[in-house]
Amino acid sequence: MEILLQQTVNAIALGGTYALLALGLAVVFSIMGLINFAHGELMTIAGYVLMYCGLAGVPFAIAAALAVGAAMLAAVLMEIIAFRPVRNASGATMLVTSFAVSMVLQVLFQNLIAARSQPVLLPQLLSDSVSIFGLVIGINKIAAIIATIVMLAFLDWFMRKQKHGIAMRAAASDFAVARLMGIRANTVISAAFALSGLLAGVAAVLWVSQRASVDPLMGFSPVLKAFIAAILGGLGSLRGAVAGGFVLGFIEIYLAAFLPASMQEFREPIGLAIVVFVMLFRPNGLIPAASLKAEKV
Amino acid sequence: MLVTSGRQLFYSVFAILALALVASAIAWYMGPASQRILVVFFVSLIAVVAQGVYCGNSGIMSFGHLSFMAIGAYAASLLTVPAMMKAATLPKLPHWLASTETGLLPAILVALVVVALVAIVTGIVVGKLQGEAATIATLGLLIIVHGVLIGWRDVTRGSGSFFGVPRETTLWVAMAGCVIALIVARLYRDSVSGLKLRASRENAIAAAAVGVNIKRERLVSWVISAVLMGLSGALMAHFLGAFSPKNFYFVDTFQLLAMLIVGGMTTVTGAISGAVVITIVTEILRHLESGFSLGFVEVPQVFGTTQIGIALLILFAMFRKADGLTGLKEWEERFIKPHRKAAATTSLQAAEPDGILLAKGMTMRFGGLVAVNNVDFKLMPGEIVGLIGPNGSGKTTLLNMLSGVLKPSEGSFRIADTLLDGVSSHKVAEHGIARTFQNIRLFNHLTVFQNVLVAALSTRDGEDAEGRAQTALERMGMSKFAEMDAGTLSYGDQRRVEIARALACQPSLLFLDEPAAGMNREETDALMEMLRGLTRDLGIGILLVDHDLKLINQLCDRIAVLNEGTLIAQGTPAEIRKNPAVVEAYLGASSDHEDAQRTD
């Protein structure tokens, strides 16, 4: 029982990070149909900012804010430089473009920063743990869970109450009509990328605070998982992305905890196979995007 | 069965053979280093065309194809590695496998069967997903296969190197494999399945509406493409002699995609040119990677120069030439005139003259909005029925339900004695219902003839498809444009091609959604005459949606009027003109009778 609870806390922490990443992918996808492979590199950028801030002795709170800001800036720049020229192209074209952007950034990190994994200095507090009802829980796990809840609450408010958020939802439901209503395409797309950068930045801070290191491929594998989470939830659906992220987090952590040792090597394939199995029954995802049905004939 | 000019195919196959032979001969003459580069090139090219068979024809990007290459490589190698070697390196191998030792050819054949089985299963799963979700699913496939290869140590040696594979892929073996793969890919593109799949790439909804079973064609191309990929993997394994799971993961996926995209993924011509360009660029950058001197400056060693170079090449291609260097046509389609023998014209007589359409209680809700509310409707072969109503009254939605594009929230409809509830779009086409679309939905990058041919091939078991296609084009006066791309025609001509495409299905009922939109008076009159001919000569029943009330009044035997989703009137044109509810819907409550007359 205790193990189960302990692992549930871990699953919520990991699932929350996946949810934030998947949400960032979904925000962009719902508006312009782009699956951003380079989303992981936004994470990596935030990770390196944390690393440099640690070396320079900047307090962690400020470093985290800087890291998130850097990810947002990088996301907006990425859109202007790389994705604007292919904005109206097919989904496949945009996908491949982002794949290439991701590769370029990875090689740049390797050459300009370091090919190997670099340690990140973290405040001692994060590696402490507290005991709640007999469960020993790391502060970093608690921070991750709280940060996820705060971000999700913020995003919910932003999308429902804030002007740019409402504009984004309008653009996601019908971009052409949204533009006719006076919503500027560049503004809403930039805002979407900034938001996805924000989510990637927060995810990066959480990710790094569990691992205390950063390498050129840091963002690649969590974002692969976020892709899976996004289609599991329903591509382009924001609530689906969150649900998919948490479900995937639970699957991974529980498999790691409860799969017999002889099967542990197949953990990842088994986890994905479970996802595939779910998708067979819900091909449009757990919470499908509303726009799926709206295609004009 | 092939559906293109034999002459173009002949030139294509001839060119493939000639190029492969000339390249091999040159490499043979230049020595082992060049031969090695060419073998790698041949094997990569197999993989590129293999992926093109699926991605190019279906328009769905795949990141998972390297898994089939991996399966091919491991499966073939497990058979060819000498038994002695296996005993030493893979002691836990099942006995029957440990003691087997075959030559390269049988090993490849067995491996391809294994790949095909895996492809059938994975293809069915991926086929359930649409568009980008399918792409991500292929990514999942790559991760799953990679994970299994690493985990299944007893058979694959895990993440370690799988070595001791006999190096039997010589230049000539690679060449033979490559020629086979290129020819298979080229023939598939112009096979019945390939043409249908390309139509679905251009416009999935329209392809289904003319009877294409998109899922089936995607699965066929997925399996063919996987098998060719497996061939590439098996040959690669027997060239390298040693490999590990990381050879079949993201880095190589990237290289492969680059070749596919830079050249143009929809053609074999594109695959070849992409492979050539990327191979040359890679070879040049590989030399530069270790640092070089410009005479006055020393350029230091830069890791990943090749990767950056290739990435920039991809970005350039995406920004400037999203269809790839060679575009969407094979070279021979551009330069060799097609040679098509005139098929005997056939009658497009309504296939099921008794196919009466009966719909009851059709209702469609989009969230809270009731777009169509409890509509009963009847359409008989040989009559023309007009469906009119203000914008947003549900005309197109009703059409979409009756053609299987939308699944009604409630209600049922049947043609003759066949219940069509919940039947998918492509099967509705089989039952004699064909349609056109309000926003023209042609297969823009296929020729006019191919547009119509797809419809003929997908209905009535494809019987006499060429004849039906040509007859339909002639009837609409579009034969002169047969070899032009449909997307390049004028608006009116596109509408006529769309009708020809629907006719080629040999329907008993034809739904036309605003066929006269954008046509001038003369064109509309000609259209009217033509539609009368369809009912008179062929016995087809027509359901016509249009806002041109003159056209509707003169042409239709009956008119049905929708307003806010409800059927408010039905009857002869004369009755409808006098119906107060219709007058109100169109002109507002206060209008008097004379206003209604004026709209005639």
Interface residues (C-beta under 8 A of the other chain):
Chain A: F29 G33 I35 A82 P85 V86 A89 S90 G91 A92 T93 L95 V96 T97 F99 A100 V101 M103 V104 Q106 V107 L108 Q110 N111 A115 L224 F227 I228 A230 I231 L235 E265 F266 R267 E268 P269 L272 A273 V275 V276 M279 L280 P283 N284 G285 A290 K293 A294 E295 K296 V297
Chain B: C55 G59 I60 M61 V125 K128 L129 Q130 G131 E132 A133 T135 I136 A137 L139 G140 I143 I144 V145 G147 V148 I150 G151 W152 R153 I205 F254 L257 I261 V302 F303 G304 Q307 I308 I310 A311 L312 I314 L315 M318 F319 A322 F366 G367 T396 N400 V405 L406 F437 Q438 N439
